[in-house]
Amino acid sequence: SDGTQIDNFKYFESSQKQLRRVQRKVARRRRGSHRRRKAVALLQKVHAKIRNQRSDFHHQVSRLLVNSYDLIAIEDLNIKGLSKGILAKQVNDVAWGSFFSKLEYKAENAGRQLIKVNPNGTSQTCTCGETVKKNLSVRWHECLKCGVSNHRDIISSQVILSRGLRDVSLIKAARLRIDTEAALL
C-alpha cells in the first residue's frame, strides 16, 4: 500500500523452453528403458529447480514484508477456483497458496498481525469508497469522485489495507466488549 511493487519472476514461464526439450527427450525414450529413467530424472531435476527458485523467492519476500510491517493485510483468495480459470498457468506459477502459508507462519513467529480480508471488489473500489468499474486490461485507476489517479494495484492494496484496519478495529472492539462483560459478572 506504500507504492512498492514486487515483480513476479515467473519461474515456470521462463523455464518452459528447457522443460519442453527435456519432456520431448522423455517422450522419445522407450518405456522401462535405462535411458528413459535417466531422462525422467533430468526432468525431475528441472522441475525441482523451478520449485526451489519459487520457494526461495517466497521466503525472501515474506521475510521482507514481516520485517517491514506490523500489520499485513492480504486478500482471502479462492486459490483453488482461480487455478481452474483462464489464467490457471499464471496463478499456479505464482503459487499464492505457498506464499501465503510462508507469510502466515513468519508473521506469527515474529509477533506480527496477518489479516485476511474479503477480496470482493478490491480492484473495483477507490480509496474514497466509490465503485469504479474497469476491465482486467485497464491497469490505471482514475476516480471521478475524488480525483485519485494511480496504478490499479496500488489503489487495490490501499483498499485491502483499509479493510484490514477496519477488521482489526472491529476485533479489538469485540474483545473489549467481552472483557467488559466478563468484568461485570
Residue frames as a rotation matrix with the C-alpha (Angstrom) as fourth column:
SER 1
0.563 0.827 0.000 0.00
0.827 -0.563 0.000 0.00
0.000 0.000 -1.000 0.00
ASP 2
0.359 -0.502 -0.786 3.06
0.206 -0.779 0.592 2.29
-0.910 -0.374 -0.177 0.20
GLY 3
0.719 0.006 -0.695 3.58
-0.608 -0.479 -0.633 2.17
-0.337 0.878 -0.341 -3.58
THR 4
-0.416 -0.904 0.099 6.27
-0.765 0.407 0.499 -0.51
-0.492 0.131 -0.861 -3.66
GLN 5
0.729 0.605 -0.321 5.70
-0.682 0.598 -0.422 -3.15
-0.063 0.526 0.848 -6.32
ILE 6
-0.186 -0.739 0.647 7.39
-0.506 0.637 0.582 -6.54
-0.842 -0.219 -0.492 -6.26
ASP 7
-0.076 0.104 -0.992 7.93
-0.988 0.126 0.089 -8.08
0.134 0.987 0.093 -9.67
ASN 8
0.642 0.309 0.702 6.82
-0.364 0.928 -0.075 -11.64
-0.675 -0.207 0.709 -10.31
PHE 9
-0.303 -0.919 -0.252 9.71
-0.712 0.043 0.701 -13.58
-0.633 0.392 -0.667 -11.82
LYS 10
0.659 0.682 -0.317 7.51
-0.718 0.445 -0.536 -16.25
-0.225 0.580 0.783 -13.47
TYR 11
-0.271 -0.884 0.382 9.95
-0.729 0.447 0.519 -19.11
-0.629 -0.138 -0.765 -12.98
PHE 12
0.008 0.336 0.942 7.82
0.323 0.891 -0.321 -21.71
-0.946 0.306 -0.101 -14.78
GLU 13
0.909 0.413 -0.051 7.25
0.116 -0.369 -0.922 -19.47
-0.400 0.833 -0.383 -17.77
SER 14
0.480 -0.800 -0.359 10.95
-0.861 -0.508 -0.019 -18.64
-0.167 0.318 -0.933 -18.10
SER 15
-0.488 -0.696 0.526 11.91
-0.596 0.706 0.381 -22.34
-0.637 -0.128 -0.760 -17.91
GLN 16
0.511 0.821 0.256 9.31
-0.363 0.476 -0.801 -23.61
-0.780 0.316 0.541 -20.39
LYS 17
0.551 -0.369 -0.749 11.77
-0.794 0.046 -0.607 -23.84
0.258 0.928 -0.267 -23.26
GLN 18
-0.575 -0.813 0.094 14.09
-0.785 0.515 -0.345 -26.07
0.232 -0.272 -0.934 -21.24
LEU 19
-0.324 0.548 0.771 11.15
-0.478 0.609 -0.634 -28.11
-0.817 -0.574 0.065 -19.90
ARG 20
0.678 0.621 -0.394 9.82
-0.622 0.198 -0.758 -28.67
-0.392 0.759 0.520 -23.41
ARG 21
0.104 -0.745 -0.658 13.18
-0.852 0.275 -0.446 -30.02
0.513 0.607 -0.606 -24.55
VAL 22
-0.791 -0.446 0.419 13.55
-0.610 0.629 -0.482 -32.38
-0.048 -0.637 -0.769 -21.61
GLN 23
-0.020 0.869 0.495 9.94
-0.489 0.423 -0.762 -33.60
-0.872 -0.257 0.417 -21.88
ARG 24
0.640 0.166 -0.750 10.50
-0.765 0.225 -0.603 -34.41
0.069 0.960 0.270 -25.57
LYS 25
-0.417 -0.881 -0.223 13.55
-0.794 0.472 -0.382 -36.40
0.442 0.018 -0.897 -24.52
VAL 26
-0.636 0.263 0.725 11.41
-0.464 0.620 -0.632 -38.44
-0.616 -0.739 -0.273 -22.13
ALA 27
0.411 0.908 -0.081 8.70
-0.583 0.193 -0.789 -38.97
-0.701 0.372 0.608 -24.75
ARG 28
0.371 -0.331 -0.868 11.21
-0.868 0.209 -0.451 -40.33
0.331 0.920 -0.209 -27.28
ARG 29
-0.679 -0.708 0.195 12.57
-0.726 0.606 -0.325 -42.99
0.112 -0.361 -0.926 -24.92
ARG 30
-0.203 0.561 -0.802 11.11
-0.129 0.797 0.590 -46.48
0.971 0.224 -0.090 -24.73
ARG 31
0.517 0.510 0.688 9.12
-0.746 -0.127 0.654 -47.21
0.421 -0.851 0.315 -21.56
GLY 32
0.981 -0.099 0.167 11.06
-0.036 0.755 0.655 -49.11
-0.191 -0.649 0.737 -18.93
SER 33
0.546 -0.830 0.113 14.45
0.538 0.244 -0.807 -48.42
0.642 0.501 0.580 -20.52
HIS 34
0.076 -0.662 -0.746 17.50
0.958 -0.159 0.238 -47.19
-0.276 -0.733 0.622 -18.66
ARG 35
-0.806 -0.404 0.433 17.75
0.545 -0.791 0.277 -44.09
0.230 0.459 0.858 -20.89
ARG 36
0.047 0.897 0.439 14.12
0.255 -0.436 0.863 -43.17
0.966 0.072 -0.249 -20.12
ARG 37
0.618 0.134 -0.774 14.83
0.776 0.051 0.628 -43.36
0.124 -0.990 -0.072 -16.38
LYS 38
-0.437 -0.850 -0.294 17.79
0.848 -0.498 0.180 -41.01
-0.300 -0.171 0.939 -16.89
ALA 39
-0.685 0.249 0.684 15.61
0.317 -0.744 0.588 -38.62
0.656 0.620 0.431 -18.92
VAL 40
0.460 0.881 -0.110 12.88
0.435 -0.115 0.893 -38.68
0.774 -0.458 -0.437 -16.25
ALA 41
0.270 -0.454 -0.849 15.49
0.934 -0.092 0.346 -37.93
-0.235 -0.886 0.399 -13.58
LEU 42
-0.796 -0.560 0.230 16.64
0.605 -0.753 0.260 -34.94
0.027 0.346 0.938 -15.65
LEU 43
-0.231 0.818 0.527 13.01
0.242 -0.477 0.845 -33.76
0.943 0.322 -0.088 -15.98
GLN 44
0.619 0.437 -0.653 12.54
0.699 0.074 0.712 -34.06
0.360 -0.896 -0.260 -12.21
LYS 45
-0.258 -0.826 -0.501 15.70
0.923 -0.363 0.124 -32.03
-0.285 -0.430 0.857 -11.71
VAL 46
-0.784 0.025 0.620 14.37
0.330 -0.830 0.451 -29.19
0.525 0.558 0.642 -13.88
HIS 47
0.270 0.954 0.128 11.03
0.247 -0.197 0.949 -29.17
0.931 -0.224 -0.289 -12.01
ALA 48
0.444 -0.181 -0.878 12.86
0.896 0.114 0.429 -29.21
0.023 -0.977 0.213 -8.66
LYS 49
-0.677 -0.736 0.014 14.94
0.736 -0.676 0.034 -26.20
-0.016 0.033 0.999 -9.74
ILE 50
-0.434 0.615 0.659 11.80
0.096 -0.696 0.712 -24.25
0.896 0.372 0.243 -10.62
ARG 51
0.585 0.693 -0.421 10.18
0.446 0.158 0.881 -25.22
0.677 -0.703 -0.217 -7.31
ASN 52
0.101 -0.646 -0.757 13.30
0.984 -0.047 0.171 -24.20
-0.146 -0.762 0.631 -5.36
GLN 53
-0.803 -0.370 0.468 13.61
0.486 -0.861 0.152 -20.85
0.346 0.349 0.871 -7.16
ARG 54
-0.030 0.900 0.435 9.95
0.039 -0.434 0.900 -20.06
0.999 0.044 -0.022 -6.43
SER 55
0.642 0.259 -0.722 10.26
0.661 0.291 0.692 -21.15
0.390 -0.921 0.016 -2.79
ASP 56
-0.350 -0.856 -0.380 13.41
0.934 -0.351 -0.067 -19.06
-0.076 -0.379 0.922 -2.30
PHE 57
-0.711 0.168 0.683 11.65
0.176 -0.898 0.404 -16.01
0.681 0.408 0.609 -3.75
HIS 58
0.381 0.924 -0.027 8.65
0.178 -0.045 0.983 -16.59
0.907 -0.379 -0.182 -1.45
HIS 59
0.381 -0.309 -0.872 10.91
0.921 0.204 0.330 -16.85
0.076 -0.929 0.362 1.61
GLN 60
-0.690 -0.722 0.056 12.76
0.719 -0.692 -0.058 -13.64
0.081 0.000 0.997 0.71
VAL 61
-0.517 0.558 0.649 9.62
-0.023 -0.767 0.641 -11.58
0.855 0.316 0.410 0.03
SER 62
0.540 0.763 -0.356 7.73
0.342 0.188 0.921 -12.90
0.769 -0.619 -0.159 3.06
ARG 63
0.052 -0.608 -0.792 10.70
0.997 -0.010 0.073 -12.13
-0.053 -0.794 0.606 5.33
LEU 64
-0.837 -0.352 0.419 10.95
0.430 -0.897 0.105 -8.62
0.339 0.268 0.902 3.85
LEU 65
-0.112 0.893 0.436 7.24
-0.061 -0.444 0.894 -7.96
0.992 0.073 0.104 4.48
VAL 66
0.614 0.347 -0.709 7.26
0.605 0.370 0.705 -9.38
0.507 -0.862 0.017 8.00
ASN 67
-0.257 -0.800 -0.542 10.35
0.962 -0.267 -0.063 -7.36
-0.094 -0.537 0.838 8.95
SER 68
-0.852 -0.151 0.501 8.93
0.324 -0.904 0.278 -4.15
0.412 0.399 0.819 7.45
TYR 69
-0.333 0.847 0.414 5.33
-0.509 -0.531 0.678 -4.09
0.794 0.016 0.608 8.69
ASP 70
-0.875 0.105 0.472 3.47
-0.426 0.296 -0.855 -4.80
-0.230 -0.949 -0.214 11.94
LEU 71
0.060 0.946 0.318 0.12
-0.181 0.323 -0.929 -5.39
-0.982 -0.002 0.191 10.21
ILE 72
-0.927 -0.288 -0.239 -0.12
-0.297 0.180 0.938 -7.26
-0.227 0.940 -0.253 6.92
ALA 73
0.063 0.993 0.099 -3.48
-0.401 0.116 -0.908 -7.40
-0.914 0.018 0.406 5.15
ILE 74
-0.941 -0.317 -0.122 -3.98
-0.250 0.404 0.880 -9.89
-0.229 0.858 -0.459 2.31
GLU 75
-0.105 0.919 -0.381 -6.96
-0.971 -0.011 0.240 -10.96
0.216 0.395 0.893 0.24
ASP 76
-0.326 0.120 0.938 -8.60
-0.406 0.878 -0.253 -14.22
-0.854 -0.463 -0.238 1.28
LEU 77
-0.268 0.127 -0.955 -8.47
-0.963 -0.062 0.262 -15.59
-0.026 0.990 0.139 -2.27
ASN 78
0.655 0.448 0.609 -10.11
-0.325 0.894 -0.308 -18.78
-0.682 0.004 0.731 -3.53
ILE 79
-0.234 -0.898 -0.372 -6.85
-0.795 -0.043 0.605 -20.08
-0.559 0.437 -0.704 -4.99
LYS 80
-0.591 0.067 0.804 -8.31
0.242 0.965 0.098 -23.43
-0.770 0.252 -0.587 -5.99
GLY 81
0.491 0.853 0.176 -11.03
0.520 -0.124 -0.845 -21.68
-0.699 0.506 -0.504 -8.01
LEU 82
0.580 -0.347 -0.737 -8.55
-0.585 -0.807 -0.081 -19.27
-0.566 0.478 -0.671 -9.61
SER 83
-0.471 -0.872 0.135 -6.29
-0.556 0.412 0.722 -22.15
-0.685 0.265 -0.679 -10.65
LYS 84
-0.313 0.430 0.847 -9.08
0.590 0.787 -0.181 -23.59
-0.744 0.443 -0.500 -12.78
GLY 85
0.605 0.647 -0.464 -9.79
0.135 -0.658 -0.741 -20.46
-0.785 0.386 -0.485 -14.79
ILE 86
0.963 -0.185 0.195 -8.34
0.161 -0.186 -0.969 -18.81
0.215 0.965 -0.149 -17.86
LEU 87
0.405 -0.847 0.344 -5.23
-0.706 -0.529 -0.471 -17.64
0.581 -0.052 -0.812 -16.00
ALA 88
0.995 0.087 0.047 -4.57
-0.097 0.767 0.634 -21.06
0.019 -0.635 0.772 -14.44
LYS 89
0.471 -0.881 -0.043 -0.96
0.727 0.415 -0.547 -21.34
0.500 0.227 0.836 -15.61
GLN 90
-0.165 -0.522 0.837 -0.09
-0.042 -0.844 -0.535 -17.86
0.985 -0.123 0.118 -14.32
VAL 91
0.556 0.437 0.707 -1.87
-0.715 -0.183 0.675 -18.42
0.424 -0.881 0.210 -10.99
ASN 92
0.972 -0.211 -0.103 -0.06
0.235 0.894 0.382 -21.72
0.011 -0.395 0.918 -10.47
ASP 93
0.220 -0.943 0.252 3.27
0.596 -0.075 -0.800 -20.16
0.773 0.326 0.545 -11.46
VAL 94
-0.010 -0.161 0.987 2.87
-0.513 -0.846 -0.143 -17.53
0.858 -0.508 -0.074 -8.73
ALA 95
-0.246 -0.007 -0.969 1.92
0.534 0.834 -0.141 -20.21
0.809 -0.552 -0.202 -6.14
TRP 96
-0.143 0.285 0.948 -0.06
-0.512 -0.841 0.176 -17.88
0.847 -0.460 0.266 -3.90
GLY 97
0.839 0.514 -0.176 -1.04
-0.147 0.527 0.837 -20.67
0.523 -0.677 0.518 -1.51
SER 98
0.341 -0.819 -0.461 2.58
0.852 0.477 -0.218 -21.46
0.398 -0.318 0.860 -0.77
PHE 99
-0.506 -0.548 0.666 3.44
0.286 -0.835 -0.469 -17.77
0.814 -0.047 0.579 -0.40
PHE 100
0.199 0.679 0.706 0.52
-0.548 -0.520 0.655 -17.05
0.812 -0.517 0.269 1.92
SER 101
0.884 0.110 -0.454 1.38
0.256 0.699 0.668 -20.02
0.391 -0.706 0.590 4.17
LYS 102
-0.095 -0.982 -0.163 5.03
0.875 -0.004 -0.483 -18.86
0.474 -0.188 0.860 4.42
LEU 103
-0.472 -0.011 0.881 3.88
-0.089 -0.994 -0.060 -15.32
0.877 -0.107 0.468 5.16
GLU 104
0.567 0.802 0.186 1.43
-0.328 0.013 0.944 -16.57
0.755 -0.597 0.271 7.79
TYR 105
0.743 -0.281 -0.608 3.90
0.617 0.640 0.458 -18.63
0.260 -0.716 0.648 9.80
LYS 106
-0.372 -0.913 0.168 6.63
0.767 -0.404 -0.499 -15.98
0.523 -0.057 0.850 9.61
ALA 107
-0.214 0.392 0.895 4.21
-0.298 -0.899 0.322 -13.29
0.930 -0.197 0.309 10.77
GLU 108
0.818 0.556 -0.148 3.08
-0.075 0.357 0.931 -15.48
0.571 -0.750 0.334 13.66
ASN 109
0.386 -0.758 -0.525 6.66
0.883 0.468 -0.026 -16.25
0.265 -0.454 0.851 14.72
ALA 110
-0.613 -0.669 0.420 7.63
0.564 -0.743 -0.359 -12.55
0.553 0.017 0.833 14.57
GLY 111
-0.470 0.506 -0.723 4.55
0.708 -0.272 -0.651 -11.43
-0.526 -0.819 -0.230 16.51
ARG 112
-0.939 0.184 -0.291 3.10
-0.316 -0.799 0.512 -9.55
-0.138 0.573 0.808 13.55
GLN 113
-0.184 0.955 0.233 -0.58
-0.088 0.220 -0.972 -9.47
-0.979 -0.199 0.043 12.69
LEU 114
-0.997 -0.052 -0.057 -1.82
-0.065 0.166 0.984 -11.01
-0.042 0.985 -0.169 9.41
ILE 115
-0.241 0.969 -0.062 -5.39
-0.257 -0.125 -0.958 -10.21
-0.936 -0.215 0.279 8.41
LYS 116
-0.873 0.103 0.477 -7.25
0.474 0.413 0.778 -11.89
-0.117 0.905 -0.409 5.55
VAL 117
-0.502 0.699 -0.510 -9.89
-0.371 -0.706 -0.603 -9.60
-0.782 -0.114 0.613 4.04
ASN 118
0.314 0.735 0.601 -12.78
0.423 0.459 -0.782 -10.24
-0.850 0.500 -0.167 1.70
PRO 119
-0.683 -0.722 0.113 -11.48
0.400 -0.241 0.884 -9.83
-0.611 0.649 0.453 -1.88
ASN 120
0.073 0.797 0.600 -14.83
0.983 0.044 -0.177 -8.83
-0.168 0.603 -0.780 -3.38
GLY 121
0.808 0.400 0.433 -14.47
0.537 -0.801 -0.263 -5.59
0.241 0.445 -0.862 -5.32
THR 122
0.417 -0.692 -0.589 -10.99
0.473 -0.388 0.791 -4.62
-0.776 -0.608 0.165 -4.10
SER 123
-0.646 -0.700 0.304 -9.84
0.616 -0.244 0.749 -3.81
-0.450 0.671 0.589 -7.63
GLN 124
-0.268 0.646 0.715 -13.12
0.748 -0.329 0.577 -2.04
0.608 0.689 -0.395 -8.50
THR 125
0.740 0.536 -0.405 -13.23
0.664 -0.490 0.565 0.23
0.104 -0.687 -0.719 -5.42
CYS 126
0.151 -0.654 0.741 -11.50
0.080 -0.740 -0.668 3.55
0.985 0.160 -0.060 -4.88
THR 127
-0.696 -0.492 -0.523 -9.92
0.563 0.080 -0.823 4.55
0.447 -0.867 0.221 -1.58
CYS 128
-0.840 0.455 0.295 -12.80
-0.528 -0.810 -0.255 7.02
0.123 -0.371 0.921 -1.10
GLY 129
-0.565 0.627 0.536 -15.30
-0.054 0.620 -0.783 4.12
-0.823 -0.471 -0.317 -1.30
GLU 130
0.236 0.637 -0.734 -16.62
-0.801 -0.300 -0.518 4.87
-0.550 0.710 0.440 -4.78
THR 131
0.239 -0.092 0.967 -17.03
0.348 0.938 0.003 1.92
-0.906 0.336 0.256 -7.19
VAL 132
0.127 -0.303 -0.945 -15.02
-0.837 -0.543 0.061 2.42
-0.531 0.783 -0.323 -10.40
LYS 133
0.721 0.230 0.654 -15.74
0.064 0.917 -0.393 -0.39
-0.690 0.325 0.646 -12.88
LYS 134
0.172 -0.687 -0.706 -12.82
-0.957 -0.287 0.047 -1.44
-0.235 0.667 -0.707 -15.10
ASN 135
0.899 0.041 -0.437 -11.74
-0.234 0.887 -0.398 -4.44
0.371 0.459 0.807 -17.14
LEU 136
0.747 -0.664 0.031 -8.73
0.401 0.488 0.775 -6.52
-0.529 -0.567 0.631 -16.17
SER 137
0.208 -0.684 0.699 -6.81
0.949 -0.034 -0.315 -5.00
0.239 0.728 0.642 -19.09
VAL 138
0.565 0.022 0.824 -7.18
-0.008 -0.999 0.032 -1.48
0.825 -0.024 -0.565 -17.64
ARG 139
0.065 -0.685 -0.726 -4.13
0.853 0.415 -0.316 -1.04
0.518 -0.599 0.611 -15.40
TRP 140
-0.893 -0.365 0.265 -4.66
0.217 -0.863 -0.457 2.60
0.395 -0.350 0.849 -14.36
HIS 141
-0.122 0.847 -0.518 -7.26
0.993 0.108 -0.057 3.70
0.007 -0.521 -0.853 -11.79
GLU 142
-0.922 -0.064 0.381 -8.97
0.087 -0.995 0.045 7.08
0.376 0.074 0.924 -12.11
CYS 143
-0.335 0.818 -0.468 -11.77
0.914 0.161 -0.374 8.11
-0.230 -0.552 -0.801 -9.76
LEU 144
-0.338 0.306 0.890 -14.10
0.485 -0.754 0.443 10.85
0.806 0.582 0.107 -10.96
LYS 145
0.699 0.685 -0.204 -15.46
0.496 -0.259 0.829 11.49
0.515 -0.681 -0.521 -7.45
CYS 146
0.802 -0.417 -0.427 -12.24
0.286 -0.359 0.888 12.22
-0.524 -0.835 -0.169 -5.54
GLY 147
0.849 -0.434 -0.302 -9.80
-0.521 -0.585 -0.621 12.69
0.093 0.685 -0.723 -8.45
VAL 148
0.227 -0.790 0.570 -7.33
-0.449 0.435 0.781 9.96
-0.864 -0.433 -0.256 -7.41
SER 149
0.863 -0.066 -0.502 -5.23
-0.458 0.321 -0.829 8.66
0.216 0.945 0.247 -10.30
ASN 150
-0.073 -0.884 0.462 -2.73
-0.905 0.254 0.342 5.86
-0.420 -0.393 -0.818 -9.70
HIS 151
-0.706 -0.236 -0.668 -1.81
-0.530 0.802 0.275 2.31
0.471 0.548 -0.691 -10.71
ARG 152
0.259 0.935 -0.242 -4.67
-0.563 0.350 0.749 -0.13
0.785 -0.057 0.617 -10.21
ASP 153
0.183 -0.247 -0.952 -2.66
0.500 0.857 -0.126 -2.50
0.846 -0.453 0.280 -7.98
ILE 154
-0.851 -0.525 0.025 -1.57
0.275 -0.485 -0.830 0.29
0.448 -0.699 0.557 -5.62
ILE 155
-0.426 0.789 0.443 -5.16
-0.799 -0.558 0.226 1.51
0.425 -0.258 0.868 -5.16
SER 156
0.435 0.581 -0.688 -6.29
-0.226 0.810 0.541 -2.10
0.872 -0.080 0.484 -4.60
SER 157
-0.260 -0.610 -0.748 -3.61
0.633 0.477 -0.609 -2.62
0.729 -0.632 0.262 -1.96
GLN 158
-0.922 -0.030 0.387 -4.72
-0.217 -0.787 -0.578 0.56
0.322 -0.617 0.719 -0.17
VAL 159
0.053 0.998 0.046 -8.32
-0.804 0.015 0.595 -0.67
0.593 -0.069 0.803 -0.20
ILE 160
0.335 -0.009 -0.942 -7.19
0.247 0.966 0.078 -4.05
0.910 -0.259 0.325 1.18
LEU 161
-0.716 -0.659 -0.230 -5.20
0.436 -0.164 -0.885 -2.30
0.545 -0.734 0.405 3.93
SER 162
-0.670 0.519 0.531 -8.17
-0.661 -0.742 -0.110 -0.10
0.337 -0.425 0.840 4.91
ARG 163
0.418 0.815 -0.400 -10.40
-0.511 0.575 0.639 -3.20
0.751 -0.063 0.657 5.10
GLY 164
0.004 -0.521 -0.854 -7.76
0.525 0.728 -0.442 -4.93
0.851 -0.446 0.276 7.21
LEU 165
-0.912 -0.342 0.225 -7.52
0.036 -0.615 -0.787 -1.97
0.408 -0.710 0.574 9.58
ARG 166
-0.190 0.932 0.309 -11.32
-0.854 -0.312 0.416 -1.88
0.484 -0.185 0.855 9.85
ASP 167
0.476 0.340 -0.811 -11.38
-0.050 0.931 0.361 -5.62
0.878 -0.131 0.460 10.67
VAL 168
-0.477 -0.730 -0.490 -8.67
0.539 0.198 -0.819 -5.15
0.695 -0.654 0.299 13.31
SER 169
-0.840 0.199 0.505 -10.63
-0.449 -0.778 -0.441 -2.33
0.305 -0.597 0.742 14.98
LEU 170
0.227 0.966 -0.123 -13.79
-0.739 0.253 0.624 -4.49
0.634 -0.051 0.771 14.94
ILE 171
0.231 -0.232 -0.945 -11.89
0.365 0.921 -0.137 -7.38
0.902 -0.313 0.297 16.55
LYS 172
-0.811 -0.583 -0.054 -10.44
0.297 -0.331 -0.896 -5.08
0.504 -0.742 0.442 19.23
ALA 173
-0.499 0.713 0.492 -13.90
-0.779 -0.618 0.105 -3.61
0.379 -0.332 0.864 19.95
ALA 174
0.465 0.678 -0.569 -15.39
-0.372 0.733 0.570 -7.10
0.803 -0.053 0.593 20.28
ARG 175
-0.145 -0.614 -0.776 -12.58
0.583 0.581 -0.568 -8.18
0.800 -0.535 0.273 22.65
LEU 176
-0.910 -0.174 0.378 -13.06
-0.132 -0.741 -0.659 -5.04
0.394 -0.649 0.651 24.74
ARG 177
-0.054 0.978 0.201 -16.82
-0.843 -0.152 0.516 -5.67
0.536 -0.141 0.833 24.94
ILE 178
0.459 0.169 -0.872 -16.24
0.095 0.967 0.237 -9.29
0.883 -0.191 0.428 26.01
ASP 179
-0.544 -0.748 -0.380 -13.66
0.532 0.042 -0.846 -8.22
0.649 -0.662 0.375 28.63
THR 180
-0.748 0.335 0.573 -16.06
-0.538 -0.812 -0.227 -5.57
0.389 -0.478 0.788 29.97
GLU 181
0.329 0.926 -0.188 -18.92
-0.662 0.368 0.653 -8.06
0.673 -0.091 0.734 30.21
ALA 182
0.220 -0.328 -0.919 -16.67
0.440 0.874 -0.207 -10.58
0.871 -0.359 0.337 31.98
ALA 183
-0.827 -0.555 0.090 -15.54
0.216 -0.460 -0.861 -7.93
0.519 -0.693 0.500 34.45
LEU 184
-0.390 0.767 0.509 -19.16
-0.801 -0.556 0.224 -7.04
0.455 -0.320 0.831 35.23
LEU 185
0.537 0.575 -0.617 -20.01
-0.222 0.802 0.555 -10.66
0.814 -0.161 0.559 36.02
